[in-house]
Amino acid sequence: MSRTTDKEIIYVGDPMCAWCFGFEPVLDALMERFESTVPFRFIMGGLRVEDPFPITEALKPKLLENWQGVTRTTGQTINGHLLADAPGFLYDSAPASRAFVAVRRLDEALALPYYRALHHAFYLEMKDITQAGVLCGLAAGIGVSPDQFTRLAQSESVRLEAQNDFDLARDYNAQAFPALVLKEGPHASVLNQGYKELSALTGILDDWIKGDLPTSEITPALLIFGRAS
């Protein structure tokens, strides 16, 4: 099948979204199957950018329960020690989202590797990805100049571009992450909101790419796993 020019798959996620981390193997499989035909674009949804909250002792069991649910459902192991090792940790995904946008601006080909590095740093290595030094180190680890990254990540233009991502996600009605938005010309429909297994997505994507399923007739899959971090 030849590569389409009027369709694209827009992934909406967040560096501190556990279900987005759990979705990584599904995303890999989707890209392997469809990227040669339809381009993928990646934007940040803004999970915790307007309402960051401290992880209190009362919240820790609830957050760990959610993370354990991610592992049971997706097979993606999450290391929960950050909750014990970082008292007063603030769940704020704005710094990491802006860092992603900065890397995307510098080299779009590095955007997805950086997004994955953010997930792995937070959920496997339990690094605090709200910290500028951690974000810069992760960027350097994928080949981004630390000086360029630091200047850009702190700029007003990147803050505005990140806000544009958040606004675009809302415009698409992507209210839970990860989400896939199928765009064809001026038309766009949300395929899924929250984690879905590969088998629930491939058939619809096949039909949409072939033109058997109009974009306007795509109905978002029922939300099973939602916006929770």
N, C-alpha and C positions, 0 to 999 in steps of 0.2 A: 504494500500500500504506500503510495507516495505521500510525502509530507504536506499537510494542509497549510494554507496560508491565512485562513480566516478564523481558525479555531485555536484556542489555547486552554490549558488547564492551569488554574491559579490555585496554588496551595496557600492556605491561611493558617498560620500557627503561632507559637510563642516559645521562646527559649526556656521558660519555666513552667511549661504545660506538660504534666506527666503523661497524659494520654497522647500528646504529640510525640514524646519520646517512645512510647509504646508502639506508635504507628510507623516507626522508622522502617522495619522490615516490609511492611505493606507498601510504603512509598517507594522503597527500592524496587520491589517487584513491579509496581505500576510503571515506574520510569523505564525499567528494562523492557517492558512490553510495549509501551506506547510512545516513548520520547522520540523515536525515529519518525513518528507520524505526526504527533502534536507536541508543540513546545510547552514546557512547564515554566511557570513564573512563580516566584516566592515572595509573599508579603507577610508582614507581621500583623497579628490581630489585636494585640494590646490586652492580654489577659489580666494583668495587674499593673496598670499604668495610671489609673485615676483613683484607685482605691487600695494602695498597698497596705499591708497589715503586718504587725509584729507576730512572730510565732511564739505564743505564750505557752505555758505548761498545759493549759486547758485545751489548746488547739492541737498540740503535738499528736495525741492519739488519733484524732480525726484525720489529720494529714497522713499519718502513717497507714491508717486503714485504707485511705484512697490509693496510696502508692502500692500497697500490697494487692489491692484489686487490679491495678495496672499490670503487675507482675503475673498474677494468676491468669488474667485474660490474654495477655500479649506474649508472655514469656520473656519480656525485657526486665531484667533484674535491676532493682533500685536499691542503692545503699542509703540507709536512713540515718547514718551517724551525724550528719550535719545538724540535725535537730538537737542532738546532745552536745555537740562541740561548739556551737555558735549561739550562745544564749542571747536573746534579744534580736535574732535575725529578722530583718524586714523583708517580707515577700513583695518585692517590687521588680517587675520585669521591664520597666522602662529603660534602665541603663543597658541591659543586654539587647533589647530591641533596637535601640539607637546604634549600638555597636554593630549589630547585623547590617543595618542600613549603611553604615560607614564602609564596611567591607564590600557590600554590594556596589556601592558607588565607585570604589577603587577598582574592583575587578568582579564583574558579575559572575564569572566562572567559579569564584571562591566563596560565593554567598552560601551555597548549600553546604560545602565542607565546614564553613565557619559555624553555621547553624547546628550542625551535628557535633562540632567540637564543644559548643555551648551546652548542649544536652548532656554529652558525656561527662563534661567537667562537673556539671551540677548533680546529675543523678547517679553517676558511677564513682567519681572522685570526690564528691561532696565539697567542691570549691564554691566559694561565695561569688557568684557571677554578677553581683551588684557592684563589685569593687572594680575601679578603673584599672588597677594594676593587673588583675586577673584577666580582664577582658583584653587588655593590650597583649599580655603574654600568649593568650590563645590565638590572637590574630597573627602574632609573630610566628607561632607554631605552624601556621599554614602558608607562610611566606609573605605576609604583609609587612611593610616597613612600619616599625613602631612609631617613628616620628610622624609619618603620614597619617597613620591610624589615629594617633592621639589628637592631632590638630583637627581632623575631620570629625571624629566622634564627639568632640566638645563644641562643634560649630552649631550656629543657629540654623543653617541650611539643612543639616542632618536632622535636627530636632523637628523641623517643619516637614521634612520628607517622611520621617517616622510617623508623625501625626497624620500625614496624608494616607499612609498605609492603614492606620487604625480607622480613619474615616471611610476609606474604600471598603474595608471589611464590613463595616456597618451598612454601607450602601448596597453591598451584595447580600446583606442579611445573613452573613456568616457570624452567628452569635455564639457558637461553641466550637472548640478546636480539638483536633485538627479538622479543617473543612477543605473540601475541594469545590471550586467554582468552575463550571464549564462555561466558557465564553465563546460566542460565535458572532463576529461583527459587533454590533451594538447590544446584542442580547446576552444575558448571563443568567444562569440558574445554579443554585447550590445543590451539589450531589449528595454530600453528607455533612452532618454537623456532629462532631464527636467521633470517637473511634469506631471504625467498621472494619470487618475482616475483608481480606482480598476478594473472596468469592462473592461478596455482596456488591462489589464495585465493577468487576471486570466486564460482566455481561452488558451492563448499562453503557459503559464506556465504549465497548465494541460497537454497539448499535448506534451510539451518538457519533462516533468517528466515521462510520460508514454512511451516515446520513439517514439511517432508518428511524432514528429517534430525534425529533426536533428539540432544540434547546428549550423552547417554551413549554414542552411537555414533560420535562424532567421534574419529578417531585422529590424533595429532599427525603432521604432515608430517615426513619424515625430516630429521634435522639435517644440513644441508650446510655452513652457515657458523655457527660456534659462539660460545662465550662470549668468545673472544679480543677484546682491546681494539682 
